[in-house]
Amino acid sequence: MGKKRNEFACVVSNKFDCLGHEKMNVESEWQLMKRVLMDTAKEVVGKSKKHKRNTWISDKTLNLVEEKRSQRHKDVEKYN
């Protein structure tokens, strides 16, 4: 974990050094900082993988929930 943290800090520092020290309003500075941090995080750390949904909900239960939802929408459309 320390290696990635150091690499991230180094890359962020380098990017901010390259930008210079221009006078900007607070919103512009925030957007710039946010963009640099997010871009660097994607470069160094990468994007996380999506986790599979919880296994405590069975497919049968999910199908019943979906069926209930679709029936509820049919009733709403019927009475509008």
N, C-alpha and C positions, 0 to 999 in steps of 0.2 A: 504494500500500500504506500509506503514512503517513497518508492521510486516514481510512481505515477504522480504523486503529490509534488515532488520536486520538479519533475518534467513540466507539469502544468504551470507551476509558479514561474519557472524559467521562460516558458513560451509566452505567458501573459506579460511578464516583465518586458520581454523583447518587443512585443507588439506595442505596448504602451510607450516604450522608448522611441519607436519608429514614428509614432503619431505626432510627437512634439507636444508643445504646451500652448495651444491656442486658447484664447478666451472665448468661451461659449456660454450660452445660457444653461441653466441647470438641467432642463429637459434634454437638450442636445447632448450634454455630457453623460447623462444617465443612459440614453439610447446607445451612445458609443461604447460605454463601459459594458452594457448588457450584451451588445453584439460581439465585442471582443471576448468576453467571458464565455458566452454560449458557443461561439465558433471554436474557441480553443478547447473547450470541454469535448466537443464532438470529435475534434482532431486527436486529442490525447487519450481520452477515455473511451470514446466510441458511444454508440447508441446501445441502450440496454435491450435485451430480448424480452418479448412479451411472455408473460407467464401463462401457463395453461390454467384454465378456470379450475376452481375448487372441485375436488372429486366428491365432496359430501353431498352435492346436488346431483342426483341421477338424471340420466337422459329422459327417463319417464316423467320425472317431476318437471323438468324444463318443458317438455312437450305439453303437459297439463297447464302450466302457467301460460304458455303461448296460446293454447286453445281458449283459455279463460279470457285472455286479453282480446283475442279476435272476436269472441262472442260479445264482449262488452262493447266493442266498437260497432258491431252490427246493430245492437239495441239502440245505441245513441243515434245512429244514422236513421233507423226506423222511425224514431219519434221526432226527428227534426223537420 
